[in-house]
Amino acid sequence: MTLTDKQKKALWITALVLAVIHFAPHIVFYARQAFAPHAPAYTKPSPMRPMAQQAGQSSPSAAPAPPVSINASRFLGVWTGSQLLPSQDTCKERLEVRMSEDKPGFFTGSETRACSPALFALPGRVAQQKMPGIIRQMEPVSAELTGSMEGGAITFHVDKVIGIPWDGCTLTGYSISSFGQQQIAAQWQEGTCPPGQLILMRAQR
């Protein structure tokens, strides 16, 4: 069967749409990481001779930061995971947990979630929706978190949400607990939307 020029053009357009939809979340996600502000490189201070103290004077001592327990330190690092939704769409989760520099004993978290539509359902969605609407659904949404240790788990408060969820389900709560050796269990709340949960694996310390 010989395809007409019009049919060939339609096939090329469909292939281009599938490629854009498949790779768009990864491009946006890594672009954010590339242009995100990085911590300045550490420079070893030059040795300095201690100043002599006058008689009767004592050197001021800063209050030591509380030690990080073994249970708390096992949560530090970068964690990733993926989830298959009932709609057959796939969502990828990335969570970075660090000790807070402003609040000793507290934790900071950076959470990013990006979803991709099921490839087999794309032709029908392209026919029903405009392309910008499909791309809009795949835009990553991130959150800045602050949390503390409670009963062997870290409960986070959502300080800031970056991006607008396409489904209107904005993150309102997040917590993590131990699960196995190199995994953690994440649970979250999104306002009046159903809560979610996912097992994350360690990607980086």
C-alpha positions as CSV (number, residue, x, y, z in Angstrom):
1,M,0.0,0.0,0.0
2,T,1.4,3.4,-1.0
3,L,0.9,6.3,1.3
4,T,-0.1,9.6,0.0
5,D,1.9,12.7,0.8
6,K,-0.9,13.8,3.2
7,Q,-0.7,10.5,5.0
8,K,3.1,10.6,5.2
9,K,2.9,14.2,6.6
10,A,0.4,13.0,9.3
11,L,2.7,10.2,10.3
12,W,5.7,12.5,10.7
13,I,3.6,14.9,12.8
14,T,2.4,12.1,15.1
15,A,6.0,10.8,15.5
16,L,7.2,14.3,16.4
17,V,4.4,14.7,19.0
18,L,5.2,11.4,20.6
19,A,8.9,12.3,20.9
20,V,8.2,15.7,22.4
21,I,5.8,14.2,25.0
22,H,8.2,11.4,25.9
23,F,11.3,13.5,26.5
24,A,9.8,16.8,27.7
25,P,9.6,16.0,31.4
26,H,13.3,14.8,31.4
27,I,14.5,17.9,29.6
28,V,12.6,20.3,31.9
29,F,13.7,18.4,35.0
30,Y,17.4,18.4,34.2
31,A,17.3,22.0,33.0
32,R,16.0,23.0,36.4
33,Q,18.8,21.1,38.1
34,A,21.5,22.6,35.7
35,F,20.4,26.2,36.4
36,A,19.6,25.8,40.1
37,P,22.0,27.7,42.3
38,H,24.8,25.6,43.7
39,A,26.6,25.9,47.0
40,P,29.9,27.7,46.6
41,A,33.0,25.5,46.5
42,Y,34.7,25.0,49.8
43,T,38.0,26.7,50.3
44,K,40.4,25.6,52.9
45,P,41.1,28.5,55.3
46,S,44.7,29.6,55.6
47,P,46.3,28.8,59.0
48,M,46.2,31.7,61.5
49,R,48.2,32.1,64.6
50,P,46.0,32.3,67.7
51,M,45.9,35.7,69.4
52,A,47.3,36.0,72.9
53,Q,44.6,36.4,75.6
54,Q,44.9,39.0,78.3
55,A,44.9,37.9,81.9
56,G,41.4,37.6,83.4
57,Q,39.7,37.2,80.0
58,S,38.2,34.0,78.6
59,S,37.6,33.1,75.0
60,P,33.9,33.1,73.9
61,S,32.6,29.7,72.9
62,A,29.7,29.1,70.6
63,A,27.0,26.7,71.7
64,P,27.7,23.3,70.0
65,A,25.1,22.1,67.5
66,P,23.2,19.0,68.7
67,P,24.6,15.8,67.3
68,V,22.8,14.0,64.5
69,S,21.6,10.6,65.7
70,I,22.2,7.5,63.6
71,N,18.4,7.2,63.0
72,A,18.3,10.7,61.6
73,S,21.5,10.5,59.5
74,R,20.2,7.5,57.5
75,F,17.5,9.8,55.9
76,L,20.1,12.3,54.6
77,G,20.8,12.2,50.8
78,V,18.9,12.0,47.5
79,W,16.1,9.6,47.0
80,T,14.2,8.7,43.8
81,G,11.2,6.6,42.8
82,S,8.5,6.1,40.2
83,Q,4.8,5.4,40.4
84,L,2.2,4.0,38.0
85,L,-1.1,5.8,38.4
86,P,-4.5,4.2,37.8
87,S,-4.7,6.3,34.5
88,Q,-1.5,4.4,33.4
89,D,0.5,7.6,33.6
90,T,3.9,7.4,35.2
91,C,5.1,9.9,37.9
92,K,8.8,10.3,39.0
93,E,9.6,11.5,42.5
94,R,12.9,13.0,43.7
95,L,13.6,14.0,47.3
96,E,16.8,15.5,48.7
97,V,17.1,15.6,52.5
98,R,19.8,17.7,54.3
99,M,20.4,19.1,57.8
100,S,19.1,22.6,58.2
101,E,21.9,25.3,58.3
102,D,19.5,27.8,60.1
103,K,17.8,25.5,62.6
104,P,20.1,23.0,64.4
105,G,18.4,19.7,64.8
106,F,16.0,20.3,61.9
107,F,16.0,19.0,58.3
108,T,15.4,20.7,54.9
109,G,13.9,18.9,52.0
110,S,13.6,19.6,48.2
111,E,10.9,17.5,46.5
112,T,10.2,17.4,42.8
113,R,7.5,15.4,41.0
114,A,7.0,15.0,37.2
115,C,4.5,12.9,35.4
116,S,4.4,11.5,31.8
117,P,1.3,10.2,30.0
118,A,1.1,6.6,28.9
119,L,2.5,6.3,25.4
120,F,-0.2,3.9,24.2
121,A,-2.9,6.5,25.1
122,L,-1.2,9.4,23.4
123,P,-2.9,9.2,20.0
124,G,-6.3,9.5,21.7
125,R,-5.2,12.3,24.0
126,V,-3.7,14.3,21.1
127,A,-7.0,14.0,19.3
128,Q,-9.0,15.2,22.3
129,Q,-6.7,17.9,23.7
130,K,-4.4,20.5,22.3
131,M,-0.7,19.9,22.5
132,P,0.0,22.8,25.0
133,G,-2.5,21.1,27.4
134,I,-0.6,17.8,27.3
135,I,2.8,19.5,27.8
136,R,1.2,21.5,30.8
137,Q,0.4,18.2,32.5
138,M,4.1,17.1,32.3
139,E,5.6,20.2,33.9
140,P,7.5,19.3,37.1
141,V,6.2,20.7,40.4
142,S,8.7,21.2,43.3
143,A,8.4,22.0,47.0
144,E,10.7,23.3,49.7
145,L,10.3,21.5,53.0
146,T,11.3,21.9,56.7
147,G,11.0,19.0,59.1
148,S,11.9,17.4,62.4
149,M,12.3,13.9,63.8
150,E,9.2,12.5,65.4
151,G,9.0,8.9,66.6
152,G,11.6,7.6,64.2
153,A,10.2,9.4,61.2
154,I,10.7,12.9,59.7
155,T,7.5,15.0,59.4
156,F,7.9,18.0,57.0
157,H,6.1,21.3,56.8
158,V,5.6,22.6,53.2
159,D,7.3,26.0,53.1
160,K,6.9,26.8,49.4
161,V,5.5,25.2,46.3
162,I,7.2,25.9,42.9
163,G,4.9,25.4,40.0
164,I,1.2,24.9,39.6
165,P,-0.1,21.3,39.6
166,W,-2.2,20.7,36.5
167,D,-4.7,18.6,38.5
168,G,-5.1,21.2,41.3
169,C,-3.7,18.9,44.0
170,T,-1.1,21.1,45.8
171,L,1.2,19.5,48.3
172,T,0.3,20.3,51.9
173,G,2.2,17.7,54.0
174,Y,5.1,15.2,53.6
175,S,6.7,12.6,55.8
176,I,9.3,9.9,55.4
177,S,10.0,6.7,57.5
178,S,12.5,3.8,57.3
179,F,11.9,1.0,54.9
180,G,14.7,-1.6,54.4
181,Q,18.4,-0.8,54.1
182,Q,18.6,1.6,51.2
183,Q,14.9,2.7,50.9
184,I,12.5,5.0,52.7
185,A,8.7,5.2,52.6
186,A,7.3,8.6,51.6
187,Q,3.7,9.7,52.4
188,W,2.1,13.0,51.4
189,Q,-1.1,15.0,51.6
190,E,-2.5,17.2,48.9
191,G,-5.3,19.3,50.4
192,T,-8.6,17.6,49.8
193,C,-7.1,15.3,47.2
194,P,-6.5,11.6,48.1
195,P,-3.2,11.1,50.0
196,G,-0.3,9.4,48.3
197,Q,2.6,7.1,49.2
198,L,5.7,5.7,47.5
199,I,8.8,3.7,48.2
200,L,12.0,5.7,47.4
201,M,15.5,4.2,46.8
202,R,18.7,5.9,47.7
203,A,20.3,7.6,44.7
204,Q,23.1,9.6,46.4
205,R,24.4,10.3,49.9
